[in-house]
Amino acid sequence: MLAALPFSPIRKMFNTASEMENVVHLSIGQPDFPTPPHIVEAYVKALREGKTRYELDAGLPQLREAVASSYNGHYGIDLGADNVLITTGCCQAMFMALTAAVKPGMEVIVVEPVFVLVHVIRMAGAIPRPVVTTAENGYQLDLQQVLSAINENTCGIMLSSPGNPTGTVYPRSIVEGICRAASEHGLALISDEVYERLILDGSEHASALTCSPTLDNVIVASSVSKTYAMAGCRLGWAISSPENITALQRYHMFISTNENTPAQWASIAALEGDQSCVTDMVQEYRTRRDRVVKLVDECPHLTGYQPEGAFYIMPSLPAKVDGFDLAIRMLQEIGVCTIPGGAFGDSCNNALRISFATSMEQIESAFERMIPWLEKQSF
């Protein structure tokens, strides 16, 4: 089973960079902002009050209520605490959803480029069926591509919007069409929405929670990691029907039993407290995104676009270029660390993921090295 999990090219880049000096990272997939003070204080307060013991395995009731209330406020829906299971970050929620919902020997439709969780599908014995998107189209999804990929061997669909590694935000019409098809065909719909609050252009985030006719076949995963700069706190959740949450709760008891208790209290403070911290971060990401888009346009051999969410852009290189070879050479020769596109699927091997979850100073420094270096390359 573990043989289905490859060694991550992302880790190979980090490991190589760790042995070098003066490296500028455009690779890190986590906010560079400090965790807001009121959240830190809630964490420390929980520690001081001795809130370090096991809590209920589905999560603190107060946190489950806070998650439900937050979604109800943002989307005008009617979730309750029984729709929420607290997990160790979004990744655990996605791992549980994928391994619980897929069927060995059957296919799961994924949109490529796709985050490394696709390998969990293989580990569970199912077969990823990629629907390919490209930088030339801003990695936007054609609904008909997904509908045409559904067949008698399909058991699920995995979505991510805004997505890692592309930052692409799917319009409501696309998400609604996919949700409707999944419901009609009895397919599991597993939606990674960890970047849901990082929408950069004022466009609506079309959540599967608001686009699906039922939650019976839907599991949405998210966390506090990206929204509140709490990646190291490892606190997330799965949202689904109460029946599905109960089933996942039984599974969850054998994985982590109970999430970080102080982090749960901190997450309540995050969800219920002043949200200006989120607004401020999104504004800064927007400023960085606008600058990075212009800098990518100035880079020879790169085809860019304007990502509408998260903090990534993944420009493509000429068709035959090996992105991993180029990324390694760029790291070794000029000390700029990016992530090769091949980490996110065979169709995007000729691409580089660039993260702008770093300071403008670092961004400018990286491109000051990259542009003249790329000018010297011939493909």
N, C-alpha and C positions, 0 to 999 in steps of 0.2 A: 504493500500500500504506500509506504513512504517513498518508494522508488518513483512514484508519480510526481514527487515534489522536486523540481530542479533547484540547483544552487542559484540564488538570485543574482542576475547581472547588476542589480542595484547595489547589493552588498559588495560585489567585486569592485565596483567603482569607489565605494566608500573605503574599502580596505586598502586599495592602491593609494588613494588620496591621503590616508592616515599616515603613510610612510613618507610623505612629501612635506615640504615647507612652502609657505606663501601660496597656498591654494585658495582660489576664490570659488565658493560653492554656489552654483545655480541648480543645486540638486536636492536640497532638503525639502521634504514634504510636510513641514509643520510650521505654524506661525512663529515668527521671530519676535513677536511682541511679548512682554511680560504678562503673566496672568494678572487680571485686574485685582487691585488691592482688596476689595470687599470679598472676593472669592477666597483669596489667600487667608484673610482674617477668619472666614468661616471654617476653613480647614484647620487652622491653628486652634481656634476655639473648640472645635470638636476633639482635638487631641488633648487639650487641657482639661476638658470635661470628662475625659476617660471614655470617649466614644470610639473605642478601638476593638470592640468585641464583635462576634458574629451577630448579624442581623438576619431578618427573614430572607430565605433563599431567593425569592423573586425580587428583592430589593426593598429598601425602606418604603413603607406605605406613603410617607410624605413625599418622597422623590417620585414614585410612580404617579402620584396625583399631580405633582409639579410638571412632569413631562407631559401628561395628558392635557393639563390646563394650558401649557405653552402652545401645543399644537392646535388646541381649540381656539385660542386667541389669534394665532397666525392664519389659520385656514378656515375658521368658521365651521368646524366640524364638532362632533360630539363623542370624543373618546373618554373612557373612564380608566381608572387605575388598572382594571383587569385587562385592558388592551396593551399593557406595558410590561415588559420584562427587562430588568436592569442587568447589564452584562459588563464584562471587562473590555470596554471599548467597542467601537463599531465592528472591528475585525472579528471579535468573538461572536457577535450577533450574526454576521454574515457567514462565518464558518458553520455555526449551528443551523442556520436556515438552509444553506446549500447542502450540507450532509444529511439533513433531515428530509428535505423535499425532493432531491433528485433520485432517480431510479437507475440502478446499474444497467449498463448496456443501452440506455436511452440517451437522447440528445437534450442539451440545454443551449438555447440560443443566447449568444453573448455578442455585444457590440464591440468590435475591434477598431482602435486600440482598447485594450481591456486591462484593468488592474490585475495584479498577480494572484488575486483570489480565484482566478479562473482555474488555477492548478488544483484547488480544493475540489472542483467538479471532477477532475480526472482521478484524484485520490479516492473519491466516493464511488468510482466505477462508471461514471457517466461520461458522455462525449460532448465537449464543447463544439457548438456549431457557430462559427464566426459570421457575423454580418459586418462587412468591411466598410469603413468610412475613411475619408482622406482629408489631408490638410487643405487641398485645393478647394474643397467645399466646407472648410471650417469644421470638419468632422461631424457635420450635421447628418442626421439619420433620415433615410427615406422609409416611410411607413410600409410601403409595398415590399421593400427588402425583407422586413421582419415577417410580414404576412406570408410571403412566398417561401420563407424558410420553415414555416410550421408544417409538419407532416405527422403521419401516424406514429412516428418514433419520438416525437417531441414530448418532453415531460416538464419543461420549465423555460423561463426567460429571465435573464439577469440584466438589470438596468443600472445605470449610474448617471445622474444628472443633478448638478454640474459634475462632470466626470474627471477623474484622475486616470490618464495623464493629460487630457486635452483641454479641460476647462469649458467644454461645450455644454450649453444649456439647451435641452430639447423643448420645443414649443408645446403648449398644452394639447394641441390637436394630435401630435405624435404620441404623447404619453397616453392620452385617452384612447386612441386607436389600439395601442398595444395592450392596455389594460382590458379593453373590451374583448379583444381577440383571446387573451389569456383566459378570461372568464368563460367565454363561449366554448373554448376547447378544453376546459378543465385543467389548465396548466398552472403550475406554481409561478408566481411573479415575485421575484426577490429584488428589491430596490435598495441600492446603497445611496443614501441621501445625506452623507456626512457633511457635504459642502452646501447644504440647503440654504443657509443664511448668507453665504458669500456670493450673492448675486450682484454683479458689477455694473450692470446697465439699466437697472430699474425694471427689468423685465420680470414677469411673474415666475415664481418657481412652481412648476407643475408637479406636485407630489403624487405618487401613486395612491396616497390616502384620499386625495380629492378627485382622482381621475378614474378610479376603479368602481364598478357597480357594487362590489362586495369586498370585504376583507377576508372572506373565507379562504381565498387562494393567494393572499398577498402577505408578504412580510417585508416591512420597511426597517432598515437599520440606520442608526445615526449615533451621535455622541456629542459630548462637550468639547472634544479635542480641538477642532478647527474653529468653532464659533467663539470660544472663550479662551483660546490659547492655553488649553489644559491637557495637551497631548500626553504628558507623562503621568497624569492622574489615572489614566486607563479606566474611563467610566463612560459607558454607552448604554444602548437599549435596542430592543426589538419591539416593533409595534405590529399587531395583527388582531385577529378575532380573539375573544376570550378563550375559545376552545383551542386554538392554535397556541396561544400563550401558555395555557395549562400543559399542553403536550411538550412545548419547548422547556418549560420549567422543570419537568421531570428529567429531561436531557441535561439541562444546565446544572443540576445537582451533582452530576458525575464529572463535571468539567472544572468549575471554580467554586461551587457551593455557595459562595457569598462574595460580593464585591467589596472593594476597599471602603470601609465604613466612613472614615473622615472625608474621603473624596465624594461620597454620596451626599454628605451634609454640605460640602462646598458646592456641589452641583445644584442643590436646591437654591443656594444663594445666587448662583449664576443665572438660573432660569427665572427666579422671582425678583431679582434685583434690577438695578439700573442697567438698561440695555444700550446706553450711549457708547459703551466700550465696543460693542459690535459695530455700531454705526461708524465709529472712528476708524476701526480696523478696515472696514469695507471701503471707506473713502481712500485710505492709504493704498490699499491693494489696487483700487481703480487707477490712482495716479501712477503707480508702478507699472500696471498693465499697459497703460497708454504709452509710457516711455519704452517699455520692452517691445511693443508692437513696432514702434518706429525704428528701434535699433535692429530688430530682426530684418526689417525691410532694407536696412543698409548693409546687411551681411550678404556677401556673394554666396550663391549656391543654396540659400535657404528660401523656402516658400512658406510664408507666414499667413496669419489670419487674425481675427480679433476674438479671443476667448471671452465669453460673457459671464463666467463664474469661476470660483475656486481661485488658485494662484499659480496656474500652470499655462504654458503654451508649448505646443509640440510641432515646430516647423519641420517640414520635410526637406530632404536632400535629393539630388538627382537619383533616378530610379535604381541604378546599379550600385550605389554607394553602401558600404557596410557601416551602419551607424555605430556599431560597437567598436570597430577598428578606429573610426574617426574620433569617437569620444575618448578612447584610451590615448590616442596620439595627442589629442588636444590637451588632455590632462597632463601627460608627461612632458610635452614641449612648451606649453604656455601656462600650465597650472590653473586651468579652468575646468571645473568638474560639472558635467551635465550627466543625464541618464540616457543611454542608447534606447532608441525606440523599440528595438527587438525585444526588450524586456516586457513589452506590452502586446506582442503578437507578431507573427511572421510577416503580415502585410505591411507593417510599419518599421521594418528593419532599417529603412533609409530615412530615419528621423531622429531627433534629439528632444528629450523632454527638458524644458527649462522651467525652473521654479523661480517666481518672483516673491517668495516668502523670505526675502532678505532685504537689506537696506538699499536705498537708491545709490549710495556710495559704492556698495559692492556690485550692484548691477552695472553702473558706469565703468567700474574697473574691469569687470569681466569682458564687456564688449570692446573696451579699448584694446584688449589683448586679442579678442576673437576676430574682429573685422580684418585687421591686416594679416592675420594668420590664414583666414579663409581665402583671402585674395590670392595667396600663394599656392592654394591647392588647385589641382587640375583633375577633373573626373571624366 
